[in-house]
Amino acid sequence: MIIQVRTVHVIAKIISGRKVFIELPDASNLHALLREMTRLYGQEFYDAVCDETGYPENKVAVLVNGTSAAVLGGAAVRLKDGDDVLILPIISGG
């Protein structure tokens, strides 16, 4: 199955664009997508998005087809062909 992943800012620089298409086995979940993206884009992607627990909500917001992945089941949310995943870095400062 093919998943569209969109992002901005620092993550877009890491993946060399604001949108990529990632191929995954059928019935994969968000965790599998993040693992595959780490394999493709390396430690820099992992450090920007993930930690040992998956993806921490204080680092990134992840939406699957416009709905927060946290509401859908977090990293365990099942993906299906054609899903749109938006990864937004949490920006803070002042």
Biotite code that builds the C-alpha atoms (Angstrom):
import biotite.structure as struc

atoms = struc.array([
    struc.Atom([0.000, 0.000, 0.000], chain_id="A", res_id=1, res_name="MET", atom_name="CA", element="C"),
    struc.Atom([1.059, 3.588, -0.576], chain_id="A", res_id=2, res_name="ILE", atom_name="CA", element="C"),
    struc.Atom([0.810, 6.238, 2.153], chain_id="A", res_id=3, res_name="ILE", atom_name="CA", element="C"),
    struc.Atom([1.160, 9.951, 1.433], chain_id="A", res_id=4, res_name="GLN", atom_name="CA", element="C"),
    struc.Atom([3.171, 11.752, 4.111], chain_id="A", res_id=5, res_name="VAL", atom_name="CA", element="C"),
    struc.Atom([3.145, 15.529, 4.295], chain_id="A", res_id=6, res_name="ARG", atom_name="CA", element="C"),
    struc.Atom([5.180, 17.754, 6.586], chain_id="A", res_id=7, res_name="THR", atom_name="CA", element="C"),
    struc.Atom([6.749, 21.193, 6.995], chain_id="A", res_id=8, res_name="VAL", atom_name="CA", element="C"),
    struc.Atom([9.739, 23.007, 8.453], chain_id="A", res_id=9, res_name="HIS", atom_name="CA", element="C"),
    struc.Atom([12.695, 20.975, 9.663], chain_id="A", res_id=10, res_name="VAL", atom_name="CA", element="C"),
    struc.Atom([11.136, 17.614, 8.813], chain_id="A", res_id=11, res_name="ILE", atom_name="CA", element="C"),
    struc.Atom([10.535, 18.731, 5.208], chain_id="A", res_id=12, res_name="ALA", atom_name="CA", element="C"),
    struc.Atom([14.226, 19.589, 4.960], chain_id="A", res_id=13, res_name="LYS", atom_name="CA", element="C"),
    struc.Atom([15.184, 16.155, 6.257], chain_id="A", res_id=14, res_name="ILE", atom_name="CA", element="C"),
    struc.Atom([13.012, 14.318, 3.706], chain_id="A", res_id=15, res_name="ILE", atom_name="CA", element="C"),
    struc.Atom([13.878, 16.817, 0.918], chain_id="A", res_id=16, res_name="SER", atom_name="CA", element="C"),
    struc.Atom([10.317, 17.942, 0.319], chain_id="A", res_id=17, res_name="GLY", atom_name="CA", element="C"),
    struc.Atom([6.956, 18.639, 1.841], chain_id="A", res_id=18, res_name="ARG", atom_name="CA", element="C"),
    struc.Atom([5.372, 15.435, 0.546], chain_id="A", res_id=19, res_name="LYS", atom_name="CA", element="C"),
    struc.Atom([6.586, 11.879, 0.009], chain_id="A", res_id=20, res_name="VAL", atom_name="CA", element="C"),
    struc.Atom([4.905, 8.590, -0.792], chain_id="A", res_id=21, res_name="PHE", atom_name="CA", element="C"),
    struc.Atom([5.925, 5.613, 1.323], chain_id="A", res_id=22, res_name="ILE", atom_name="CA", element="C"),
    struc.Atom([5.211, 2.002, 0.380], chain_id="A", res_id=23, res_name="GLU", atom_name="CA", element="C"),
    struc.Atom([4.302, -0.320, 3.255], chain_id="A", res_id=24, res_name="LEU", atom_name="CA", element="C"),
    struc.Atom([2.939, -3.848, 3.565], chain_id="A", res_id=25, res_name="PRO", atom_name="CA", element="C"),
    struc.Atom([-0.850, -4.076, 3.855], chain_id="A", res_id=26, res_name="ASP", atom_name="CA", element="C"),
    struc.Atom([-2.262, -3.673, 7.385], chain_id="A", res_id=27, res_name="ALA", atom_name="CA", element="C"),
    struc.Atom([0.749, -1.667, 8.597], chain_id="A", res_id=28, res_name="SER", atom_name="CA", element="C"),
    struc.Atom([0.335, 0.820, 11.402], chain_id="A", res_id=29, res_name="ASN", atom_name="CA", element="C"),
    struc.Atom([1.705, 4.285, 12.090], chain_id="A", res_id=30, res_name="LEU", atom_name="CA", element="C"),
    struc.Atom([4.621, 2.805, 14.024], chain_id="A", res_id=31, res_name="HIS", atom_name="CA", element="C"),
    struc.Atom([5.639, 0.818, 10.927], chain_id="A", res_id=32, res_name="ALA", atom_name="CA", element="C"),
    struc.Atom([5.449, 3.996, 8.829], chain_id="A", res_id=33, res_name="LEU", atom_name="CA", element="C"),
    struc.Atom([7.732, 5.862, 11.219], chain_id="A", res_id=34, res_name="LEU", atom_name="CA", element="C"),
    struc.Atom([10.171, 2.915, 11.262], chain_id="A", res_id=35, res_name="ARG", atom_name="CA", element="C"),
    struc.Atom([10.264, 2.871, 7.454], chain_id="A", res_id=36, res_name="GLU", atom_name="CA", element="C"),
    struc.Atom([10.795, 6.616, 7.301], chain_id="A", res_id=37, res_name="MET", atom_name="CA", element="C"),
    struc.Atom([13.635, 6.291, 9.816], chain_id="A", res_id=38, res_name="THR", atom_name="CA", element="C"),
    struc.Atom([15.171, 3.602, 7.603], chain_id="A", res_id=39, res_name="ARG", atom_name="CA", element="C"),
    struc.Atom([14.865, 5.860, 4.548], chain_id="A", res_id=40, res_name="LEU", atom_name="CA", element="C"),
    struc.Atom([15.819, 9.209, 6.111], chain_id="A", res_id=41, res_name="TYR", atom_name="CA", element="C"),
    struc.Atom([18.084, 8.169, 8.965], chain_id="A", res_id=42, res_name="GLY", atom_name="CA", element="C"),
    struc.Atom([18.817, 9.247, 12.484], chain_id="A", res_id=43, res_name="GLN", atom_name="CA", element="C"),
    struc.Atom([18.039, 12.891, 11.754], chain_id="A", res_id=44, res_name="GLU", atom_name="CA", element="C"),
    struc.Atom([14.415, 11.988, 10.958], chain_id="A", res_id=45, res_name="PHE", atom_name="CA", element="C"),
    struc.Atom([14.186, 9.779, 14.037], chain_id="A", res_id=46, res_name="TYR", atom_name="CA", element="C"),
    struc.Atom([15.559, 12.517, 16.283], chain_id="A", res_id=47, res_name="ASP", atom_name="CA", element="C"),
    struc.Atom([13.102, 15.067, 14.876], chain_id="A", res_id=48, res_name="ALA", atom_name="CA", element="C"),
    struc.Atom([9.998, 12.869, 15.150], chain_id="A", res_id=49, res_name="VAL", atom_name="CA", element="C"),
    struc.Atom([10.502, 9.834, 17.376], chain_id="A", res_id=50, res_name="CYS", atom_name="CA", element="C"),
    struc.Atom([11.851, 8.559, 20.647], chain_id="A", res_id=51, res_name="ASP", atom_name="CA", element="C"),
    struc.Atom([11.903, 5.152, 22.302], chain_id="A", res_id=52, res_name="GLU", atom_name="CA", element="C"),
    struc.Atom([8.146, 5.389, 23.011], chain_id="A", res_id=53, res_name="THR", atom_name="CA", element="C"),
    struc.Atom([7.172, 6.126, 19.403], chain_id="A", res_id=54, res_name="GLY", atom_name="CA", element="C"),
    struc.Atom([6.325, 9.718, 18.641], chain_id="A", res_id=55, res_name="TYR", atom_name="CA", element="C"),
    struc.Atom([6.016, 12.006, 21.657], chain_id="A", res_id=56, res_name="PRO", atom_name="CA", element="C"),
    struc.Atom([3.175, 14.518, 21.511], chain_id="A", res_id=57, res_name="GLU", atom_name="CA", element="C"),
    struc.Atom([5.474, 17.268, 22.760], chain_id="A", res_id=58, res_name="ASN", atom_name="CA", element="C"),
    struc.Atom([7.658, 16.815, 19.627], chain_id="A", res_id=59, res_name="LYS", atom_name="CA", element="C"),
    struc.Atom([5.160, 16.327, 16.805], chain_id="A", res_id=60, res_name="VAL", atom_name="CA", element="C"),
    struc.Atom([1.475, 16.244, 16.044], chain_id="A", res_id=61, res_name="ALA", atom_name="CA", element="C"),
    struc.Atom([0.458, 13.454, 13.671], chain_id="A", res_id=62, res_name="VAL", atom_name="CA", element="C"),
    struc.Atom([-2.826, 13.483, 11.790], chain_id="A", res_id=63, res_name="LEU", atom_name="CA", element="C"),
    struc.Atom([-4.187, 10.580, 9.757], chain_id="A", res_id=64, res_name="VAL", atom_name="CA", element="C"),
    struc.Atom([-6.693, 11.759, 7.163], chain_id="A", res_id=65, res_name="ASN", atom_name="CA", element="C"),
    struc.Atom([-7.171, 14.956, 9.161], chain_id="A", res_id=66, res_name="GLY", atom_name="CA", element="C"),
    struc.Atom([-7.768, 13.315, 12.559], chain_id="A", res_id=67, res_name="THR", atom_name="CA", element="C"),
    struc.Atom([-5.242, 13.297, 15.380], chain_id="A", res_id=68, res_name="SER", atom_name="CA", element="C"),
    struc.Atom([-3.497, 9.933, 15.544], chain_id="A", res_id=69, res_name="ALA", atom_name="CA", element="C"),
    struc.Atom([-3.643, 10.208, 19.341], chain_id="A", res_id=70, res_name="ALA", atom_name="CA", element="C"),
    struc.Atom([-7.447, 9.992, 19.135], chain_id="A", res_id=71, res_name="VAL", atom_name="CA", element="C"),
    struc.Atom([-7.269, 7.074, 16.705], chain_id="A", res_id=72, res_name="LEU", atom_name="CA", element="C"),
    struc.Atom([-4.941, 4.915, 18.803], chain_id="A", res_id=73, res_name="GLY", atom_name="CA", element="C"),
    struc.Atom([-1.513, 6.527, 18.590], chain_id="A", res_id=74, res_name="GLY", atom_name="CA", element="C"),
    struc.Atom([1.292, 4.644, 16.885], chain_id="A", res_id=75, res_name="ALA", atom_name="CA", element="C"),
    struc.Atom([-0.899, 1.525, 16.733], chain_id="A", res_id=76, res_name="ALA", atom_name="CA", element="C"),
    struc.Atom([-3.444, 3.122, 14.375], chain_id="A", res_id=77, res_name="VAL", atom_name="CA", element="C"),
    struc.Atom([-3.818, 0.928, 11.274], chain_id="A", res_id=78, res_name="ARG", atom_name="CA", element="C"),
    struc.Atom([-3.167, 2.580, 7.944], chain_id="A", res_id=79, res_name="LEU", atom_name="CA", element="C"),
    struc.Atom([-4.764, 1.751, 4.629], chain_id="A", res_id=80, res_name="LYS", atom_name="CA", element="C"),
    struc.Atom([-3.800, 2.355, 1.025], chain_id="A", res_id=81, res_name="ASP", atom_name="CA", element="C"),
    struc.Atom([-4.111, 6.014, 0.094], chain_id="A", res_id=82, res_name="GLY", atom_name="CA", element="C"),
    struc.Atom([-4.099, 7.380, 3.642], chain_id="A", res_id=83, res_name="ASP", atom_name="CA", element="C"),
    struc.Atom([-2.761, 10.881, 4.161], chain_id="A", res_id=84, res_name="ASP", atom_name="CA", element="C"),
    struc.Atom([-0.454, 11.333, 7.153], chain_id="A", res_id=85, res_name="VAL", atom_name="CA", element="C"),
    struc.Atom([0.506, 14.841, 8.222], chain_id="A", res_id=86, res_name="LEU", atom_name="CA", element="C"),
    struc.Atom([3.469, 15.226, 10.591], chain_id="A", res_id=87, res_name="ILE", atom_name="CA", element="C"),
    struc.Atom([3.744, 18.660, 12.171], chain_id="A", res_id=88, res_name="LEU", atom_name="CA", element="C"),
    struc.Atom([6.636, 19.602, 14.416], chain_id="A", res_id=89, res_name="PRO", atom_name="CA", element="C"),
    struc.Atom([5.625, 21.322, 17.633], chain_id="A", res_id=90, res_name="ILE", atom_name="CA", element="C"),
    struc.Atom([7.201, 24.747, 17.614], chain_id="A", res_id=91, res_name="ILE", atom_name="CA", element="C"),
    struc.Atom([7.671, 26.602, 20.846], chain_id="A", res_id=92, res_name="SER", atom_name="CA", element="C"),
    struc.Atom([9.609, 29.534, 22.030], chain_id="A", res_id=93, res_name="GLY", atom_name="CA", element="C"),
    struc.Atom([9.082, 33.107, 22.788], chain_id="A", res_id=94, res_name="GLY", atom_name="CA", element="C"),
])
